Amino acid sequence: MTGPMHTESPSLQRELHAVTLPPGPELFQAVGAALDGRGPAVLPLSPALPAPALRATLDALRPTHVNGVRHEHGAGVPPEVAVVIATSGTTGVPKGVQLSAAALRASASASLRRLDVRPGERWLCCLPPSHISGLQVLVRALLGGTDPIVHDGFSPEAVLASGADHVSLVPTQLRRLLPADLSVFRTILLGGAAAPPDLLAAARAAGARVVTTYGMSETCGGCVYDGEPLDNVDLKIGDDGRIRVAGSMLFSGYRLRPDLTRAARDGDWFLTSDLGSLTGGRLRVLGRADDVINTGGEKVVAAAVTAVVAEHPAITDAAVVGRPDPEWGERVVAAVVSSAPPSLAELRAFVKERLPAYAAPAELVVLPELPLLPNGKPDLETLRYGLQQEP
């Protein structure tokens, strides 16, 4: 692994500035200054973050400044750290993923090479730059020597009219672009969640060059494209089935949490929370290790059921979660978007043709659209606890 993970010491004094800037030129300049050493390290936060969530993030990550004002009890970062990304999945105390300038550049450079991005081609950033997916679009633009096209939010009409050559999307956004002509983009990077086969087929039929990605904040975003690792990225699967990643794009550790940093390491490898398999060097992601539904003693990988449910011809979008059940421990719940949904019995039969019977949904929820997190991923906690069964 290039660039070992570090823990902080009082002698490391690079300032960390939390900024709640909207997506745009000022934030782009702050990221550029952080990468080349002209400015402090940055912790980009959404301007729409509710006050309690903002306070919790600042208390946990302790930046030295907030929007230019010195923050009480702040602490510096290791000198190589350029960006800290706040992430906690869907719940929990915010974690700060520390990313060095070298790691961000290594990731962006490998991406530009793999995609054969030409001089002068522009990137569209329509994902929040407070998340690694949006932030890395800015870094690719910096390395490519172009100004990014930045949208504050996602509008299908604005995206299609942007004039960008390359764009990074999550599956829900891509679905909302259809059935428009997608050949207007040279590349659509698609990540954040598993892409249903029907969505990929429809997008490619609409002229899209779709490249699926796998990665996370700790790997500076996508480090595997269409199942194949980028340059200087190594993969392996541990005995526990979890994906390990090594390479020059790895994070430097969790902000002020050496315990979490140690737990995330397996020797020189970063231990992800995802289950996967490697065949001929090609990665297949099976789902999250912490998203396994235990129903009646049987373990069900939610992502595997989601992929099957999404193949149903009457379903346009889907997510699968486990809900507490007094008899089974957890029950498999399918939340779907459909104008003419199948019955629960029909969906169960469809799933049982492809997966073991215990993986078939025991509950069906029909929604006008899936609830989403700010980064465009399905809000699994809301689906798990906040929605009622469709009558």
C-alpha angles and dihedrals in degrees: 000000000000115000109023120231113260139201123216126258127187091251093066106089111171106138120242114210119197109209128190094194122150115243107281148088097314093057091043090055092048091053091048092051091049092052097050096040097248092114141026125282111274134224104195113206130181114259086219094060108128114247096249092050091047091052092048091050094048092046092051099042100034102205116196091232138021114206090337096312118113111253120222114246092010121157134202128245132232109283095248094056113103103167136024117200117202112222136158103157107236100325143015139057111326116261123207115223107205114214124188123219088242092054093047092049092046091053095045093045092051090049094050091049095048092049093043091230110192127221112276096019112137133223126219116219110200096146121086111274088214085074123065093244092061096035092054091054087061091049092050089052091049092052091044091054095238136114112248122235103237126198122191096223134345124294117165091210093050093046093052091047095044097099091223122149097209133027137178117219143166119233095259091056092048091051090053091055093059138135090024123108104274096183086093086086124065090207138013110195107204121197146125095085141018112289114229112235092236090056092051091048093049093047093049090047086055090057100265125149096212120189114189116215138199124198145096141219090282091060095045088255127296113020098161120057120195089344096307122106119241120245113298092015119122125194136191138163118232127219087263090059093248122137117248122199131194131176148095094295097065123123123256096234141286116302111262090341111103088162092062091043091055092047091053093057130087100181105294092346132094109232109220126200091236130103117222150151133226121214118175090342092305117124124223115189111214100184142280120313089221092048096065112126114220106206119172090338094307120115116226122189103222094207091056091054091045090055092053095044090050090057092064106112094227095052122084099180135008147176130184126209139166120246126195112266125187093216104034101028089236132012126211111248124191118202110194141178112219139143090210105023123195118243118259089254092052092048092048091052091049092051094044090059088065107024137032114286093248089062093060113109116263092195134036124204118188116203136177086232137347117264109248137205118231090265091059097253120128112272097240095180091058090047091048099048112005107058132071129224115273109251 
